[in-house]
Amino acid sequence: MLSEKGKYASATQNRRFVWAQIVWPLILEINDVAFTLKQYQEKRDKVCKEKNVTMTITSRGLVSLMQKGILLKEGNIYSIHFRLIPYMRLKAVCDYATAIHEVRIK
């Protein structure tokens, strides 16, 4: 049971990291609800270098954000869930807890 808990904890940690360090700052930088794979990769590479983090963590985090419905993917374009758009327009801080809460509201 311990290994299961560890797996979920690390998935959450990866999601939180990718959201806080890569995706949300990128959304605010480009001031758009969507970004290309190339834009993501450039931001990811910069953050990985600065924070000394492996790409494995970031790729798992990105996939996990899509599984949770925070990010949607169509071809090479990623977009944020529509409930997060007001945060982007206000250039507000939108941490992972806020993002997951907004997405889970029915």
C-alpha positions in Angstrom: 0.0 0.0 0.0 2.9 2.3 0.7 4.2 2.3 -2.9 0.7 3.2 -4.2 0.6 6.2 -1.9 4.1 7.2 -3.1 3.0 7.0 -6.7 0.0 9.3 -6.3 2.0 11.7 -4.1 4.7 12.0 -6.8 2.1 12.4 -9.6 0.5 15.3 -7.6 3.9 16.8 -7.0 4.8 16.6 -10.7 1.5 18.2 -11.7 1.9 21.0 -9.1 5.4 21.7 -10.3 4.6 21.8 -14.0 1.5 24.0 -13.4 3.3 26.5 -11.1 6.6 26.7 -12.8 5.9 26.2 -16.5 2.2 26.2 -17.6 0.7 29.1 -15.7 3.7 31.4 -16.1 3.7 30.6 -19.8 0.0 31.4 -20.1 0.6 34.8 -18.4 3.6 35.5 -20.5 1.9 35.0 -23.8 -1.5 36.3 -22.5 -3.4 33.6 -24.3 -5.5 30.6 -23.3 -3.5 28.3 -25.6 0.1 27.6 -26.3 2.0 25.4 -28.8 4.1 22.4 -28.0 7.1 24.5 -29.1 6.3 27.3 -26.6 5.9 24.7 -23.9 9.2 23.0 -24.7 11.1 26.3 -24.7 9.7 27.2 -21.3 10.2 23.7 -20.0 13.8 23.6 -21.1 14.5 26.9 -19.4 12.8 25.9 -16.1 14.5 22.5 -16.1 17.9 24.1 -16.4 17.2 26.7 -13.8 15.6 24.3 -11.2 17.8 21.3 -12.1 14.8 19.1 -12.8 14.6 16.2 -15.2 12.3 16.2 -18.3 10.7 13.0 -17.0 9.1 14.9 -14.2 7.8 17.6 -16.5 6.5 15.2 -19.1 4.7 13.2 -16.4 3.3 16.4 -14.9 2.0 17.6 -18.3 0.2 14.3 -19.0 -1.2 14.3 -15.5 -2.6 17.9 -16.0 -4.4 16.7 -19.1 -5.8 13.6 -17.3 -7.2 15.9 -14.6 -8.8 18.1 -17.3 -6.9 21.2 -16.4 -5.2 21.2 -19.8 -6.8 20.1 -23.1 -4.7 19.0 -26.1 -5.6 19.3 -29.8 -2.8 18.4 -32.2 0.2 20.5 -31.1 -1.9 23.0 -29.2 -2.6 22.9 -25.5 -5.3 25.1 -23.9 -6.4 25.7 -20.3 -9.8 24.7 -19.1 -12.4 27.4 -19.8 -13.0 28.1 -16.1 -9.4 29.3 -15.8 -9.7 32.0 -18.5 -10.9 34.7 -16.0 -7.7 34.2 -14.0 -5.6 34.7 -17.1 -7.5 37.8 -18.1 -7.0 39.3 -14.6 -3.3 38.1 -14.7 -4.1 36.6 -11.3 -2.2 34.0 -9.4 -3.8 30.7 -10.1 -2.1 28.0 -8.1 -2.7 24.3 -8.6 -5.2 24.1 -5.8 -7.3 26.9 -7.4 -7.0 25.3 -10.9 -8.1 21.8 -9.7 -10.9 23.3 -7.7 -12.2 25.4 -10.7 -12.1 22.4 -13.0 -13.9 20.1 -10.6 -16.9 22.4 -10.1 -19.8 21.1 -12.1 
